[in-house]
Amino acid sequence: MPTGRGCPANPRRQRERQSRSGSRCRPGAGAPQTPGGSVSDIRVLVADDQALVRAGFAALLDAQDGIEIVGEAEDGRQALRLTRELRPDVVLMDIRMPLLDGLAATREIAADPTLTEVKVVVLTTFELDEYVFEAMRSGATGFLVKHTEPADLVKAVRVVADGEALLSPSVTKRLVAEFATHAKPAPTGALAELTEREREVMAAVAEGLTNAEVAQRLFMSPATARTHVSRILMKLGARDRTQLVVMAYESGLVRPGWQ
């Protein structure tokens, strides 16, 4: 990995591609910052064993306002190391990679208490159910296929960085079918700490509603909806909204066919 190279005044706008995967110039070493000292761009790490795929995703996202590619990884181990080193907001994670596959890397990221703010979007060539469900249970915030339209990929990065879950409609339908086929008895006391209002919010989240949509349905402000979601996450020890969806179905709070 290249080291000891100075950063240009605005690294997000540079178009020089590195010859090898690795980290790029980090914020704080020449990146534009807000008056308060924080970097406003969404910081993204791309992990894929194919250099052409990495370059394509990086070029697309790096050209967007408010998005910065901070690193590229060619295998799962490097993805994990760079995630810990660079603390990106979003990791685009391929599944099939050498040394450590994307699902295993995602599990390690999700289990690391120092990386709770990092959101992982799993990318793969095929929308196979086994990958979808394993990705969600591994801690991924979203799941996309690589033939996703460019505009949808950009939107996905912004949505996930904003704290929302990301599942395509086809994935959501199959997720519901999975729970219908393999339904479990509701664990007693699993949601005991939640208030009735929090249960309503969690059920709405399980339908895939955003904070704004939850607020509209339950007649509350978006800020109140966001607060409820944050409290639910804390009470249940869930990492993100995607895990809330899984827990809502597995606990019996929501059942397939209710929507």
DRENDO-1510 file (C-alpha; in Angstrom, 1 decimal, always signed):
<recs>
REC; n; res; u; v; w
REC; 1; MET; +0.0; +0.0; +0.0 .
REC; 2; PRO; +1.4; +3.4; -0.9 .
REC; 3; THR; +2.5; +5.4; +2.1 .
REC; 4; GLY; +4.1; +8.7; +2.8 .
REC; 5; ARG; +2.4; +10.5; +0.0 .
REC; 6; GLY; +1.1; +14.0; +0.6 .
REC; 7; CYS; -2.6; +14.7; +0.2 .
REC; 8; PRO; -3.9; +17.3; -2.3 .
REC; 9; ALA; -6.0; +20.2; -1.2 .
REC; 10; ASN; -9.2; +18.4; -2.0 .
REC; 11; PRO; -8.7; +14.6; -2.1 .
REC; 12; ARG; -12.4; +13.8; -3.0 .
REC; 13; ARG; -12.0; +15.6; -6.3 .
REC; 14; GLN; -8.8; +14.1; -7.3 .
REC; 15; ARG; -9.1; +11.5; -10.1 .
REC; 16; GLU; -5.8; +9.8; -9.8 .
REC; 17; ARG; -6.4; +6.1; -9.2 .
REC; 18; GLN; -4.0; +4.2; -6.9 .
REC; 19; SER; -2.2; +1.2; -8.5 .
REC; 20; ARG; -3.1; -0.9; -5.6 .
REC; 21; SER; -6.1; -1.1; -3.2 .
REC; 22; GLY; -5.8; +0.6; +0.2 .
REC; 23; SER; -6.5; +3.8; +2.0 .
REC; 24; ARG; -6.6; +7.1; +0.4 .
REC; 25; CYS; -5.9; +10.5; +2.0 .
REC; 26; ARG; -7.9; +10.8; +5.2 .
REC; 27; PRO; -10.0; +13.8; +6.3 .
REC; 28; GLY; -7.9; +16.0; +8.4 .
REC; 29; ALA; -5.0; +15.8; +6.0 .
REC; 30; GLY; -6.3; +18.3; +3.5 .
REC; 31; ALA; -10.0; +17.3; +3.2 .
REC; 32; PRO; -12.6; +20.1; +3.3 .
REC; 33; GLN; -14.1; +20.5; +6.7 .
REC; 34; THR; -17.1; +22.4; +8.2 .
REC; 35; PRO; -16.4; +25.4; +10.5 .
REC; 36; GLY; -17.0; +23.1; +13.5 .
REC; 37; GLY; -14.1; +20.8; +12.3 .
REC; 38; SER; -16.2; +17.8; +11.3 .
REC; 39; VAL; -16.2; +16.4; +7.8 .
REC; 40; SER; -19.7; +16.6; +6.2 .
REC; 41; ASP; -19.0; +14.1; +3.4 .
REC; 42; ILE; -20.3; +10.5; +3.7 .
REC; 43; ARG; -17.1; +8.5; +3.9 .
REC; 44; VAL; -17.2; +5.2; +1.9 .
REC; 45; LEU; -15.0; +2.1; +1.8 .
REC; 46; VAL; -15.4; -0.2; -1.2 .
REC; 47; ALA; -14.5; -3.9; -0.7 .
REC; 48; ASP; -14.4; -6.2; -3.8 .
REC; 49; ASP; -11.8; -8.6; -5.1 .
REC; 50; GLN; -12.2; -7.4; -8.6 .
REC; 51; ALA; -10.2; -4.2; -9.3 .
REC; 52; LEU; -12.5; -3.2; -12.2 .
REC; 53; VAL; -15.6; -3.3; -9.9 .
REC; 54; ARG; -13.9; -1.3; -7.2 .
REC; 55; ALA; -12.8; +1.3; -9.7 .
REC; 56; GLY; -16.3; +1.6; -11.2 .
REC; 57; PHE; -18.0; +2.0; -7.8 .
REC; 58; ALA; -15.3; +4.4; -6.6 .
REC; 59; ALA; -15.5; +6.6; -9.7 .
REC; 60; LEU; -19.3; +6.7; -9.6 .
REC; 61; LEU; -19.5; +7.6; -5.9 .
REC; 62; ASP; -16.4; +9.9; -5.8 .
REC; 63; ALA; -18.1; +12.1; -8.5 .
REC; 64; GLN; -21.1; +12.7; -6.2 .
REC; 65; ASP; -21.4; +15.8; -4.0 .
REC; 66; GLY; -21.2; +14.9; -0.3 .
REC; 67; ILE; -19.6; +11.4; -0.9 .
REC; 68; GLU; -16.0; +10.6; -0.4 .
REC; 69; ILE; -14.2; +7.3; -1.2 .
REC; 70; VAL; -11.7; +6.9; +1.6 .
REC; 71; GLY; -10.4; +3.4; +0.8 .
REC; 72; GLU; -10.6; +0.3; -1.3 .
REC; 73; ALA; -10.1; -3.3; -0.2 .
REC; 74; GLU; -9.5; -6.4; -2.3 .
REC; 75; ASP; -10.3; -9.1; +0.3 .
REC; 76; GLY; -12.2; -9.4; +3.6 .
REC; 77; ARG; -9.2; -9.1; +5.9 .
REC; 78; GLN; -8.2; -5.9; +4.3 .
REC; 79; ALA; -11.7; -4.6; +4.4 .
REC; 80; LEU; -11.9; -5.3; +8.1 .
REC; 81; ARG; -8.5; -3.7; +8.8 .
REC; 82; LEU; -9.3; -0.6; +6.8 .
REC; 83; THR; -12.7; -0.3; +8.5 .
REC; 84; ARG; -11.0; -0.2; +11.8 .
REC; 85; GLU; -8.3; +2.2; +10.6 .
REC; 86; LEU; -10.5; +4.6; +8.6 .
REC; 87; ARG; -13.9; +4.4; +10.3 .
REC; 88; PRO; -15.9; +4.9; +7.2 .
REC; 89; ASP; -19.6; +5.8; +7.4 .
REC; 90; VAL; -20.6; +3.1; +4.9 .
REC; 91; VAL; -18.8; -0.1; +3.7 .
REC; 92; LEU; -19.8; -1.5; +0.3 .
REC; 93; MET; -19.0; -5.2; +0.9 .
REC; 94; ASP; -18.7; -7.9; -1.7 .
REC; 95; ILE; -19.6; -11.4; -0.5 .
REC; 96; ARG; -17.2; -13.6; -2.4 .
REC; 97; MET; -13.7; -12.5; -1.5 .
REC; 98; PRO; -10.4; -14.3; -0.7 .
REC; 99; LEU; -8.9; -14.8; +2.8 .
REC; 100; LEU; -12.1; -13.7; +4.5 .
REC; 101; ASP; -15.5; -13.6; +2.8 .
REC; 102; GLY; -17.7; -10.5; +3.0 .
REC; 103; LEU; -20.2; -12.1; +5.4 .
REC; 104; ALA; -17.5; -13.0; +7.9 .
REC; 105; ALA; -16.0; -9.5; +7.6 .
REC; 106; THR; -19.5; -8.0; +8.2 .
REC; 107; ARG; -20.0; -10.2; +11.3 .
REC; 108; GLU; -16.7; -9.0; +12.8 .
REC; 109; ILE; -17.6; -5.3; +12.0 .
REC; 110; ALA; -21.0; -5.7; +13.6 .
REC; 111; ALA; -19.5; -7.4; +16.7 .
REC; 112; ASP; -16.9; -4.7; +17.2 .
REC; 113; PRO; -18.2; -2.2; +19.8 .
REC; 114; THR; -15.9; +0.5; +18.4 .
REC; 115; LEU; -17.6; +0.3; +15.0 .
REC; 116; THR; -21.2; +0.8; +15.9 .
REC; 117; GLU; -21.5; +3.8; +13.6 .
REC; 118; VAL; -20.3; +1.9; +10.5 .
REC; 119; LYS; -23.0; +0.7; +8.2 .
REC; 120; VAL; -22.4; -2.3; +5.8 .
REC; 121; VAL; -24.2; -2.7; +2.5 .
REC; 122; VAL; -23.6; -6.2; +1.1 .
REC; 123; LEU; -23.1; -6.4; -2.7 .
REC; 124; THR; -23.3; -9.5; -4.8 .
REC; 125; THR; -23.9; -10.7; -8.3 .
REC; 126; PHE; -26.8; -12.9; -7.5 .
REC; 127; GLU; -29.8; -12.1; -5.3 .
REC; 128; LEU; -29.7; -15.6; -3.6 .
REC; 129; ASP; -31.9; -16.0; -0.5 .
REC; 130; GLU; -29.1; -17.7; +1.5 .
REC; 131; TYR; -27.0; -14.6; +1.0 .
REC; 132; VAL; -29.7; -12.2; +1.8 .
REC; 133; PHE; -30.7; -13.8; +5.1 .
REC; 134; GLU; -27.2; -14.5; +6.2 .
REC; 135; ALA; -26.2; -10.9; +5.4 .
REC; 136; MET; -29.0; -9.5; +7.5 .
REC; 137; ARG; -28.2; -11.8; +10.4 .
REC; 138; SER; -24.5; -11.0; +10.1 .
REC; 139; GLY; -25.3; -7.3; +10.7 .
REC; 140; ALA; -25.6; -5.8; +7.3 .
REC; 141; THR; -27.7; -2.7; +7.0 .
REC; 142; GLY; -28.6; -3.3; +3.4 .
REC; 143; PHE; -28.3; -5.6; +0.5 .
REC; 144; LEU; -27.9; -4.7; -3.2 .
REC; 145; VAL; -27.1; -6.6; -6.4 .
REC; 146; LYS; -24.2; -5.4; -8.5 .
REC; 147; HIS; -26.5; -4.7; -11.5 .
REC; 148; THR; -28.3; -2.0; -9.4 .
REC; 149; GLU; -28.8; +1.2; -11.4 .
REC; 150; PRO; -26.0; +3.8; -10.6 .
REC; 151; ALA; -28.6; +6.3; -9.3 .
REC; 152; ASP; -29.9; +3.6; -6.9 .
REC; 153; LEU; -26.4; +2.8; -5.6 .
REC; 154; VAL; -25.8; +6.5; -4.8 .
REC; 155; LYS; -29.2; +6.7; -3.2 .
REC; 156; ALA; -28.5; +3.6; -1.2 .
REC; 157; VAL; -25.3; +5.1; +0.3 .
REC; 158; ARG; -27.1; +8.2; +1.3 .
REC; 159; VAL; -30.1; +6.3; +2.8 .
REC; 160; VAL; -27.9; +4.0; +4.9 .
REC; 161; ALA; -25.6; +6.8; +6.1 .
REC; 162; ASP; -28.8; +8.5; +7.3 .
REC; 163; GLY; -29.6; +5.6; +9.5 .
REC; 164; GLU; -32.3; +3.9; +7.4 .
REC; 165; ALA; -32.4; +0.2; +6.4 .
REC; 166; LEU; -32.0; -0.7; +2.8 .
REC; 167; LEU; -33.7; -3.7; +1.3 .
REC; 168; SER; -35.1; -3.9; -2.2 .
REC; 169; PRO; -38.8; -4.7; -2.5 .
REC; 170; SER; -38.0; -8.2; -3.9 .
REC; 171; VAL; -35.7; -8.9; -1.0 .
REC; 172; THR; -38.4; -7.7; +1.5 .
REC; 173; LYS; -41.0; -10.0; +0.0 .
REC; 174; ARG; -38.7; -13.0; +0.2 .
REC; 175; LEU; -37.8; -12.1; +3.8 .
REC; 176; VAL; -41.4; -12.2; +4.8 .
REC; 177; ALA; -41.9; -15.5; +3.0 .
REC; 178; GLU; -38.8; -16.9; +4.9 .
REC; 179; PHE; -40.3; -16.0; +8.2 .
REC; 180; ALA; -43.7; -17.4; +7.2 .
REC; 181; THR; -42.1; -20.7; +6.3 .
REC; 182; HIS; -39.8; -21.0; +9.3 .
REC; 183; ALA; -41.9; -19.2; +11.9 .
REC; 184; LYS; -40.6; -19.5; +15.5 .
REC; 185; PRO; -42.6; -19.3; +18.8 .
REC; 186; ALA; -42.4; -15.8; +20.1 .
REC; 187; PRO; -39.7; -15.6; +22.9 .
REC; 188; THR; -41.3; -14.7; +26.2 .
REC; 189; GLY; -40.2; -11.3; +27.4 .
REC; 190; ALA; -38.1; -10.5; +24.3 .
REC; 191; LEU; -39.9; -7.2; +24.0 .
REC; 192; ALA; -40.9; -6.7; +27.6 .
REC; 193; GLU; -38.9; -3.5; +28.0 .
REC; 194; LEU; -40.7; -1.8; +25.2 .
REC; 195; THR; -43.7; +0.5; +25.8 .
REC; 196; GLU; -46.8; +0.1; +23.7 .
REC; 197; ARG; -45.9; +3.1; +21.6 .
REC; 198; GLU; -42.4; +1.6; +21.0 .
REC; 199; ARG; -44.0; -1.6; +19.9 .
REC; 200; GLU; -46.1; +0.3; +17.4 .
REC; 201; VAL; -43.0; +2.1; +16.1 .
REC; 202; MET; -41.1; -1.2; +15.8 .
REC; 203; ALA; -43.9; -2.9; +13.9 .
REC; 204; ALA; -43.9; +0.0; +11.5 .
REC; 205; VAL; -40.2; -0.2; +11.0 .
REC; 206; ALA; -40.6; -3.9; +10.3 .
REC; 207; GLU; -42.8; -3.0; +7.3 .
REC; 208; GLY; -39.8; -1.0; +5.9 .
REC; 209; LEU; -41.2; +2.5; +6.8 .
REC; 210; THR; -38.8; +5.4; +7.1 .
REC; 211; ASN; -38.8; +7.7; +10.1 .
REC; 212; ALA; -40.9; +10.2; +8.2 .
REC; 213; GLU; -43.4; +7.4; +7.2 .
REC; 214; VAL; -43.6; +6.1; +10.7 .
REC; 215; ALA; -44.3; +9.6; +11.9 .
REC; 216; GLN; -47.1; +10.1; +9.4 .
REC; 217; ARG; -48.7; +6.8; +10.3 .
REC; 218; LEU; -48.5; +7.2; +14.0 .
REC; 219; PHE; -49.3; +10.9; +14.1 .
REC; 220; MET; -46.0; +12.1; +15.6 .
REC; 221; SER; -43.1; +14.3; +14.4 .
REC; 222; PRO; -40.2; +12.7; +12.5 .
REC; 223; ALA; -37.9; +13.7; +15.4 .
REC; 224; THR; -40.1; +11.8; +17.8 .
REC; 225; ALA; -40.1; +8.8; +15.5 .
REC; 226; ARG; -36.3; +8.9; +15.3 .
REC; 227; THR; -36.1; +9.1; +19.1 .
REC; 228; HIS; -38.4; +6.1; +19.5 .
REC; 229; VAL; -36.3; +4.1; +17.1 .
REC; 230; SER; -33.1; +5.0; +18.9 .
REC; 231; ARG; -34.6; +3.9; +22.3 .
REC; 232; ILE; -35.8; +0.7; +20.8 .
REC; 233; LEU; -32.4; -0.1; +19.4 .
REC; 234; MET; -30.8; +0.6; +22.8 .
REC; 235; LYS; -33.3; -1.4; +24.8 .
REC; 236; LEU; -33.0; -4.5; +22.5 .
REC; 237; GLY; -29.3; -4.2; +21.9 .
REC; 238; ALA; -29.9; -4.1; +18.2 .
REC; 239; ARG; -27.3; -2.6; +15.8 .
REC; 240; ASP; -29.6; -1.0; +13.3 .
REC; 241; ARG; -33.1; -1.0; +11.7 .
REC; 242; THR; -32.4; -4.1; +9.7 .
REC; 243; GLN; -31.9; -6.1; +12.9 .
REC; 244; LEU; -35.1; -4.6; +14.2 .
REC; 245; VAL; -36.9; -6.1; +11.2 .
REC; 246; VAL; -35.5; -9.5; +11.9 .
REC; 247; MET; -36.3; -9.3; +15.7 .
REC; 248; ALA; -39.9; -8.0; +15.0 .
REC; 249; TYR; -40.7; -11.2; +13.0 .
REC; 250; GLU; -38.7; -13.6; +15.1 .
REC; 251; SER; -40.4; -12.3; +18.3 .
REC; 252; GLY; -43.9; -12.5; +16.8 .
REC; 253; LEU; -44.5; -8.8; +17.1 .
REC; 254; VAL; -45.2; -8.8; +13.4 .
REC; 255; ARG; -46.3; -11.8; +11.4 .
REC; 256; PRO; -46.3; -12.3; +7.6 .
REC; 257; GLY; -49.5; -11.1; +6.0 .
REC; 258; TRP; -50.2; -8.3; +8.5 .
REC; 259; GLN; -49.0; -5.5; +6.2 .
</recs>
